């Protein structure tokens, strides 16, 4: 049964915003008290958070679909809908978030690091929020926006200071078991280690983590063996430790050729050329292993490697190795720049940024793209004439009408607002400018206006009677 997963595809969906409410306040002796529809609630976000207690992506392997809750719709009496609950997804330290194209969205290192993988939709405004001096009793409300949905890939890259690399059965698991409290599976056959093992080592005042990476073989960087799946776990380490088997029974192998083969695979994988290397000659408790270690050590030191002769079984040379690794890790930590306080970068929009674009996509077809127009379209109930008129008025004020005229749009040309896979398409009429102004006045209710004085009502009544009488006097049946 699978117990360790370091790469999953996750399908996240944030919550939808609740719809606004269209309502008119009514009470005894006050049947038309004005609009009182409340706003809809915001949809919940999907948030990834680094949790030190989580070490694998196994849970997301079994349950790859995650969705936050929706916002509740508004109600009458100015009652706003309840916001959706954010969905918190704990991930291991060192998780990299990628989109479907392989672009890195976030590199999550450090306890508590957060990344919003899906943004919840905004709640729609109720008719109380849409009322104004010109539009005193809107008969519509805005719809809630749909929550953001996307497919992301989570890759776990182990956060360790030291990585043990080498051929299968070189003794890496035995070495990490005696240097730390880790208890990996140890056996005398290749590929015993199927997943990275982490251990914590204390050497004097320095505490560091050490990782045992599954054995590498020639061609690992191209997918042979287990190497390609786990080479990513050595990317974050400060030092690479080559564990060489000096007592191998294979006639076509020797420690030096093993080192060259592993270095070739690391070079093919890339990005590890600047990491310091340490060579560990393991299994010197075996007489032939000790003799071979003494023979090849001068050659390795001539290449510039620091060489340590150890025996994980007999626990020889471990203290010197542990303190040497602690010294390298401490030096690397001290060389890192001090983390500066987070600065907020403000990038104001250009003065000539209209907030939208109009492009021609063929003869007689135009597309409008922009955050505001696309959001307004998503919030519009196209079954309500007043809501459509309100949308036309907003687009006109934004300058979409003028931009279409400037782009060469003519009557009955097709205009799409939004992306290709989810756009609203309509036949454009140049008279939309006047129509928008007219539709912008929809929702006015003269019964809510202040009553006219009695003298004004008498004058209006007399004028209407005189007009009717003049029409009757001028009528002739012959």
MIBA-147623 format. One line per 4 residues: number of its first residue (from 1); their letters; for each residue x, y, z negated of C-alpha. Coordinates in steps of 0.25 Angstrom, whole numbers. Each point is the difference from the previous one (the first is absolute). Layout:
N
NUM) A) X/Y/Z | ...
//
This chain:
478
1) XXXX) 0/0/0 | 5/14/4 | 5/8/-13 | 8/11/7
5) XXXX) -4/9/11 | 8/12/5 | -7/4/12 | -15/2/2
9) XXXX) -10/7/9 | -10/8/-8 | -13/5/5 | -4/12/-8
13) XXXX) -13/8/1 | -3/13/-9 | -14/3/-5 | -9/8/9
17) XXXX) -5/13/-5 | -15/1/-5 | -10/8/9 | -5/13/-5
21) XXXX) -15/2/-3 | -10/9/7 | -10/3/-11 | -9/12/-4
25) XXXX) -3/4/-14 | -14/-1/-4 | -7/2/-14 | -13/5/-5
29) XXXX) -4/14/5 | 13/0/8 | -2/-9/12 | 12/5/8
33) XXXX) 11/2/-9 | 11/-1/10 | 10/-11/4 | 5/-8/-11
37) XXXX) 7/-12/7 | 13/-5/-6 | 13/-3/6 | 5/-15/2
41) XXXX) 11/-6/-8 | 14/-2/6 | 4/-14/4 | 11/-7/-8
45) XXXX) 14/0/5 | 9/-13/1 | 13/3/-7 | 12/-9/-1
49) XXXX) 8/1/-13 | 13/-6/-4 | -1/-10/-12 | 12/-6/-6
53) XXXX) -9/-12/-5 | -3/-4/15 | 11/-7/7 | -7/-6/12
57) XXXX) -10/4/11 | -7/-14/-2 | -13/6/-5 | -2/8/13
61) XXXX) 4/-12/9 | -12/-7/-6 | -9/12/0 | 4/9/12
65) XXXX) -12/9/1 | -2/11/-11 | -10/11/0 | -3/11/-10
69) XXXX) -14/4/-4 | -9/10/7 | -5/13/-5 | -14/1/-4
73) XXXX) -10/9/8 | -5/13/-6 | -14/2/-6 | -10/11/-2
77) XXXX) 1/10/-12 | 14/3/4 | 5/-14/-4 | 13/-4/6
81) XXXX) 4/-14/4 | 10/-8/-9 | 14/-1/6 | 5/-13/4
85) XXXX) 10/-7/-8 | 15/0/5 | 5/-14/2 | 14/-2/-6
89) XXXX) 8/-11/6 | 13/-4/-8 | 12/-3/9 | 14/-5/-4
93) XXXX) 12/10/-1 | 7/1/13 | -13/-1/9 | 1/6/14
97) XXXX) -13/4/6 | -1/0/15 | -11/3/11 | -4/-9/11
101) XXXX) 11/5/9 | 11/-3/-10 | 2/15/-5 | 4/2/-14
105) XXXX) -11/7/-8 | 6/-1/-14 | 12/-6/-7 | -6/-3/-14
109) XXXX) 12/-1/-10 | -2/3/-15 | -10/-3/-10 | -13/8/2
113) XXXX) 3/4/15 | -13/3/7 | -5/0/14 | -14/3/6
117) XXXX) -2/-11/10 | -14/4/3 | -7/14/-2 | -14/0/-5
121) XXXX) -10/7/8 | -6/13/-4 | -14/1/-5 | -10/8/8
125) XXXX) -5/13/-4 | -15/1/-4 | -9/10/5 | 1/9/-12
129) XXXX) 15/2/3 | -3/3/15 | -10/11/-4 | 3/14/3
133) XXXX) -6/14/2 | -3/-4/15 | -4/-15/-3 | -8/0/-12
137) XXXX) -6/-13/0 | 8/-10/8 | -8/-12/4 | 13/-9/1
141) XXXX) 12/-4/-7 | 14/-5/4 | 3/-15/1 | 12/-5/-8
145) XXXX) 13/-3/7 | 4/-15/2 | 12/-4/-8 | 14/-2/7
149) XXXX) 2/-15/4 | 13/-5/5 | 9/-13/1 | 13/1/-7
153) XXXX) 12/-9/-2 | 6/-2/-14 | 14/-5/0 | 8/-3/-13
157) XXXX) 14/4/-1 | 6/-5/-13 | 6/11/-9 | 13/-6/-5
161) XXXX) 14/6/-3 | 7/-13/5 | -3/-10/11 | 6/-14/0
165) XXXX) 1/-5/15 | 6/-12/6 | -3/-14/6 | -10/-9/-6
169) XXXX) 5/-8/-12 | 12/10/-2 | -4/1/-15 | -8/13/0
173) XXXX) -11/-5/-8 | 9/-6/-10 | 8/13/-1 | -12/9/-3
177) XXXX) -5/-10/-10 | 12/1/-8 | 2/15/2 | -14/3/-4
181) XXXX) -12/-6/-6 | -6/-4/13 | -4/-14/2 | 0/-3/15
185) XXXX) -2/-14/6 | 13/-7/1 | 3/-12/9 | 11/-7/8
189) XXXX) -8/2/14 | 0/12/9 | -10/11/-1 | -4/-3/-14
193) XXXX) -2/15/-2 | -13/3/8 | -2/14/-6 | 9/11/-6
197) XXXX) 3/-1/-15 | 2/12/-9 | 8/0/-12 | 5/11/-10
201) XXXX) 14/0/-4 | 6/8/-12 | 15/3/1 | 5/9/-11
205) XXXX) -9/13/1 | -4/-3/14 | -13/-7/3 | -2/-4/14
209) XXXX) -9/-9/9 | 5/-12/8 | -8/-7/12 | 3/-14/5
213) XXXX) -4/1/15 | -4/-13/7 | 12/-6/7 | 4/5/14
217) XXXX) 5/-7/12 | 5/4/14 | -11/6/7 | -8/5/-12
221) XXXX) -1/14/5 | -7/-6/13 | -10/-9/-9 | 7/-13/-3
225) XXXX) -1/-6/-13 | -6/9/-11 | 9/12/2 | -8/9/8
229) XXXX) -12/0/-9 | 9/4/-12 | 11/8/5 | -8/12/-3
233) XXXX) 2/-3/-15 | 15/4/1 | -3/14/6 | -1/7/-13
237) XXXX) 12/-6/-7 | 12/8/-4 | 10/-12/1 | 0/-13/8
241) XXXX) 6/-12/-6 | 5/-11/10 | -2/-13/-8 | 10/-10/7
245) XXXX) 0/-15/-2 | 14/-5/-2 | -4/-15/-1 | -9/-2/12
249) XXXX) 0/-13/6 | -3/4/14 | 12/-2/9 | -4/11/9
253) XXXX) -1/11/-11 | 10/7/-8 | -2/13/-10 | 7/10/10
257) XXXX) -9/-5/12 | -12/1/-9 | 4/14/-4 | 1/4/15
261) XXXX) -13/-6/4 | -8/7/-11 | 7/13/3 | -4/-2/15
265) XXXX) -15/-2/-5 | 1/12/-9 | 5/9/11 | -10/-5/10
269) XXXX) -11/4/-10 | 6/14/-1 | 0/10/-11 | 9/-7/-10
273) XXXX) 14/4/5 | 3/11/-11 | -3/-10/-12 | 12/-4/-8
277) XXXX) 3/-15/1 | 5/-10/-11 | 4/-14/3 | -3/-11/-10
281) XXXX) 7/-14/2 | -9/-9/-7 | 1/-15/-5 | 15/1/-4
285) XXXX) -3/-10/-11 | 2/-10/11 | 15/-3/3 | -1/1/15
289) XXXX) -8/13/-2 | 10/6/-9 | 11/-3/10 | -7/6/12
293) XXXX) -4/12/-8 | 15/3/-3 | 3/-3/14 | -9/10/6
297) XXXX) 0/11/-10 | 12/8/5 | -6/0/14 | -14/6/-5
301) XXXX) 8/10/-9 | 8/4/12 | -14/4/7 | -3/9/-11
305) XXXX) -10/-8/-8 | 0/-1/-15 | 1/-15/-3 | -5/-8/-12
309) XXXX) 1/-15/-3 | -11/-5/-8 | -8/-13/-4 | -14/2/-3
313) XXXX) -1/-15/-5 | 13/2/-9 | -3/15/-3 | 14/4/4
317) XXXX) 3/14/5 | -14/5/-3 | 3/11/-10 | 11/7/10
321) XXXX) -10/-1/11 | -12/6/-8 | 8/12/-5 | 6/2/14
325) XXXX) -14/1/6 | -5/9/-11 | 12/10/3 | -4/0/15
329) XXXX) -15/2/-3 | 4/11/-10 | 9/7/10 | -11/0/10
333) XXXX) -11/5/-9 | 9/12/-4 | 3/3/15 | -15/2/3
337) XXXX) -5/14/0 | -8/5/-12 | -15/-1/3 | -5/14/2
341) XXXX) -14/5/-5 | -10/-2/11 | -2/13/8 | -13/3/7
345) XXXX) 2/4/15 | -10/9/5 | -2/0/15 | -10/11/4
349) XXXX) -7/-1/13 | 4/9/12 | -7/12/2 | -5/-4/13
353) XXXX) -4/-14/-4 | -15/-1/3 | -2/-13/-8 | -4/-8/13
357) XXXX) 4/-3/14 | -8/-1/13 | 6/-9/11 | -6/-4/13
361) XXXX) 0/-15/3 | -4/-1/14 | -10/8/9 | -11/5/-8
365) XXXX) 4/-6/-13 | 6/7/-13 | 4/-5/-13 | 1/8/-13
369) XXXX) 9/-4/-11 | 2/6/-14 | -2/-3/-14 | -12/9/-2
373) XXXX) -8/-3/12 | 2/-15/-2 | -4/1/-14 | -12/9/3
377) XXXX) -5/-10/10 | 1/-12/-10 | -8/8/-10 | -11/3/10
381) XXXX) -14/-7/0 | -3/0/15 | -14/-4/-3 | -3/14/-6
385) XXXX) -1/12/9 | 4/9/-11 | 13/-7/-3 | 3/0/15
389) XXXX) -2/14/1 | 8/3/-13 | 12/-8/7 | -2/8/13
393) XXXX) 1/13/-8 | 13/-5/-8 | 7/-4/13 | -4/13/7
397) XXXX) 6/8/-12 | 13/-9/0 | 2/4/15 | -3/-13/7
401) XXXX) -10/6/9 | 10/11/5 | 11/-10/1 | -8/-9/9
405) XXXX) -3/12/9 | 14/3/1 | 4/-14/3 | -10/1/12
409) XXXX) -11/-8/-5 | -13/1/8 | -15/-3/-3 | -3/-15/-2
413) XXXX) 15/-3/-1 | 3/-11/-10 | 6/4/-13 | 5/-10/-11
417) XXXX) 3/4/-14 | 9/-10/-7 | 9/-12/4 | -2/-9/11
421) XXXX) -5/-12/-8 | -10/9/-9 | -4/12/7 | -13/8/2
425) XXXX) -3/3/15 | -10/10/5 | -3/8/12 | 5/14/-2
429) XXXX) -9/12/3 | 7/14/1 | -12/6/-6 | 3/-8/-13
433) XXXX) 6/13/-6 | -14/7/0 | -6/-13/-4 | 9/-2/-12
437) XXXX) -4/14/-5 | -14/-4/1 | 2/-13/-6 | 8/6/-11
441) XXXX) -13/7/-5 | -7/-13/-1 | -4/-3/-14 | -5/14/-3
445) XXXX) -13/0/-8 | -7/13/0 | -9/-5/-12 | 13/1/-8
449) XXXX) 2/15/3 | -3/11/-9 | -15/4/2 | -3/13/9
453) XXXX) -6/12/-7 | -15/1/2 | 1/13/9 | 9/-8/9
457) XXXX) -9/-12/1 | -12/10/3 | 8/7/11 | 4/-14/6
461) XXXX) -15/-5/0 | -5/13/6 | 11/-1/11 | -4/-14/3
465) XXXX) -15/3/1 | 2/12/9 | 9/-9/9 | -11/-10/1
469) XXXX) -11/10/3 | 8/6/11 | 2/-13/7 | -15/-3/-2
473) XXXX) -4/14/6 | 9/-3/12 | -6/-14/3 | -10/-1/12
477) XX) -7/-13/5 | -2/6/14
//
